[in-house]
Amino acid sequence: MTAQDRTNGRQAWLLANSASGSNTPEALESLEDCLGRHGIAVERTICLPDEDLPTASDLDAAGIGLLVIYTGDGTLNAAISALAGWDGAVFVLPGGTKNLLSKRLHGDRETEEIVETVAGGGGRRVRPVMACCEAGTALAGLLVGPGTRWGTVREAMREFDVTGMATGTADALAEMTGESMVRAVDPTLGSQDGYPLIEMTPGEHGIQLDAFYAETAGEFAAQGWAILRRSFREGPHKRLGVVEEVTVESADGSPLEILIDGEPAKLGPRGVFTVAACAVDLLATGNAD
């Protein structure tokens, strides 16, 4: 049986994450029912963090060519990275908060509609472009700069950690008004005084760069709230351009703080960001770039 046969077959594994707010037992039961009604039998459900991520050899040994992933973008990133080189296909469904990768692959469509399309043979295998750096690769998006500190506040909010929220908010505000701004230096794009946050969105034509800024009290509040909700473009920002490669540095020589598909990481004071194709096939039902 070929990989294509297994992908088009009706057996799949399902990967979920109990730490995600969307992955309740009721939601998983509803999803398995939805998949079953459309002829996709879930042979095994893997629940993180209690179980390990599936590997290509695990899936091949079980004769499975389709992995359904119902998690947030961070877990999706880890799972897809672990399957690099696999000849099956990954079926991403919106199982997180913002579901940026799912939107990239399927648009703003509901789970049932996406499943129905794929089950009917309407999904295509794609290898979308990723934004890459030494710290990892991003399929949904990559953020650079002190503004990423708001990610800590967001996690504290999700876990109802009042102390963490207060401390994180103070740190984030201090960082956004401090000197550790980041700037694009090769090619030179935007203000060389730097910005508190630069967003990198991978797409068909390269990496789209958007710089976010905050100069007044109102802009600080708007920007912080936008970052907390991962609705970055609702805050004050400007488009810097689209590139295949860019070097970003901190204005004061401090390490670069980054979020890779929502997960925190660090680089040295200067980082090179490039593009590369995803190393495993993903199923798309929209105009994935």
N, C-alpha and C positions, 0 to 999 in steps of 0.2 A: 504494500500500500504506500503510495507516494505521500509526501507532505501535503500537496494540494488536495489529495483525496481526504486526508485526515482533517484538514481545515474545513472542507466543505461537508464533512460528515456531521452527525448529530450528537457526538460525545464531546464534552468539554470539562475542564476543571475551572473552578471559580475561586478567585482570590479576593478576600475581604479583610478589613481591618477593624477590630472591635474598638479601637481608639478613635475612629472617625464617627462623628455624630450621626452620619447617615446610615451607618452599618449596624443598626439595631437588629435583634433577632427577627422581629416582625418584618423589617425591610428586606432582610436576606431571604426569608420565607416567601415573601411576595415576589422577589426577583427570580428565585428558582422556579416558582409557579409560572411566571411570565415566560421564562426561557423554555420551560417544558411545554407550555401551550403552543409555542411556536416551533416545537420539534427539536430543541436543543437540550439534550439530557446532561445534567450536571452529575458527573460520575464521582467527583470529590470536591469538597469545599475546604479551602485552606484559610484559617483565620489567624491573622497576625494580631498581636505579637507572640501568641502562644505557640505558633508553628513557624518553621523556616520558610523563606521564599522558595518557590519551586525553581529547579534548574532545568536546563534543556535535557539533560540525561534523565531526570525524573519523568518528564513529560514523554520523552521518546520511549522509555521503558514501559510506560503505561499505554503506549499507542495513541496518545492524545496530541492532536495538532492544533487545538484551539484553547487558548487560555483567556477566560473572561476576567477582567479586573474591575472591581467595584470599590474603589478607594479614592482618597484625595491625591493631589498631584505629587506630593512628596513620596508617598509609597509607590505610586505609579512609576516614578523615576527610578527608584531602587529596583523594582521588579523587572522593568524593561531592561535596565542596565545589566542585570544578572542573566538575561536571556540572549545577550549579544551572540550572534552567529546561529541562533536556532532557526530551523527552516519551517516552523509552524507560524501561527499568526496570533497576535494579541488583540483582543476585542475590549476596548476601553469603554466603560460606562460611567455616567456621572454619579460617583459615590462619595464625593467630598463636599467642601464648602463652596468653592468657586468653580471647580471643574474646568479649568482653563484648557487642559489637553483635550478633554471630551468635546468642548466647544470648537476647538481647532479642527477636530476630526469629523464632528457631526453637526456643528452649529448648535443653535438653541432648541434642540429637539428633546422631547421626553423619552424616557427609557423604553417604554413599550414601542414607540414608533421606530426607534433605532434598532431594537431587537427584531421587530417585524421585517424591516428592510434587509438586515443581514441574513436572517433566516430564509428570506425569499431569494437570496443570491444577489442582492443589490449592494453588498459591501465590496470595496476594492482594496487590495493590498497596497499600502504605500509605505515609504520610508522618509518621513518628513525631516526637514533640516533641524538640527539642534544648534544651540549656542554653546560653545565649548571653552573651557579654560582649564588650568592645571588642577583646580579643585573639583572638577566634574563637568557634566553636561546637562543642559536644560532643554526640555521639550516644550514646556509651557512658557517659561520666561525666567529671566535672570535679573536680579537687582544688585546694584553696587552703590555703596556709600553709607554714611552714618545714618541715613534715614531708615536703613534696614533694622535699626534698633526697635522700631515700632512693631516688628515681627515678634519680639519678646513680649511686648504688651498684649498683642493679639493672642498668643498662646496662654498667657496668664488669664485673660478674659475667658477663654474657652474652658479653662480648668477652674474658674471661679476663685483664683488666687488673688485676693485683694491686696496683700502686701506686694506681691510681684507686679501687679498692675501699677501701684503707686510708685514703686522704685523704677520700674521700666519706663513709665511716662516721664519721670524726672530725668532719667538718663537720656531718653530719646530727644527730649526738648533741648537738653544741654548739648548733645551731639549736633543737632540740626542748626544750632546757633553758634557752634564753635568753629574752629579753623580747619577741621579735618574734612574739607570738601573734596570732591572728586571731579576730575576733568578728563576729557578725551584729548590726547596729545599726539596720536599718530593714527589717522590723520587728525589735525587740529580742528575740533568741532565745538562750536558754542563758546561760552565764556570761559576763559582760562583762570578766572577767580574760582571756578568750580561750582558744584551743586551738591546739595545734601543727598541727592538720589538720582541715579541714572538707570533707567529700565532698558533691558535688551530683550527684544521679542524676535525669536527666529521665524523666518518665513521663506517663501520661495526665492526671493531676491537677495537674501542675506539676513543680516541682523538690523532690525529697526531700533534706533536709539531715540529715547525720549528723556529729556532732562526735567526734573521736578525742582521747584525752587520755593522758598518761603522767606519773605522779607518783612512783612508786617505781621502783627499779632493775629489778624484774621486769616492770613495765608498760612501761618504756622498751624492754626487750629484746623483749617480746611485740609491741609496736607496730611497732618497726623491722622485725622479721621478717615481720609481716603485710604491711607496705607493700612490702617487697622482693618478696614473692610475689604482690603485687597482690590479696591476700586481706584487704582492709581490715577487713571486719567481724569478722575473727577477733581483732583487737586490741581493747583497752578502748574503748568508745564509747557514745554516747547519741544517741537520735533527737531532733532539734530541731523537726521539723515538715515540712510541705509548703507551698510558697508559689509564687506566679506570678512574684514579683519579690523580690529581697533585696539589700540593700547590705551588703557585708562590708568591714571595714577592719582594718589592722594596729594593734595596741595601742601601738606605739612610733613610728608614722608612717613606717616603712620600706616599700619597694615590696612588693606582694603577689606571691609566687611561686605559680605555678599549673601544673597539668598538664592539658592538654586532650586527652582520649582518649589519655593517656600521653605526650604531647609537651609539653616545657617551654615556658613563656611567662611574661611579667611584666606587671603592671599597676601603676598608681600606688598610693599608700597606701590608696586607697578604690576599690572597684569595684562596679558594679551588674550583677547577674546576672538575666536574664529568660528567658522561653521563647519558642520559635517553631517552626513546623512545618518539617520537612526540605523542601528546595526541589527534590527529585527523588523519584520513586517507588522504593521498595525492596520487594522480594518477601518476604513473611512466610508461614511455615507454622505459626506458633503464635499465641498471644494477644498480639501485639505491642502495647505501650502507647505 
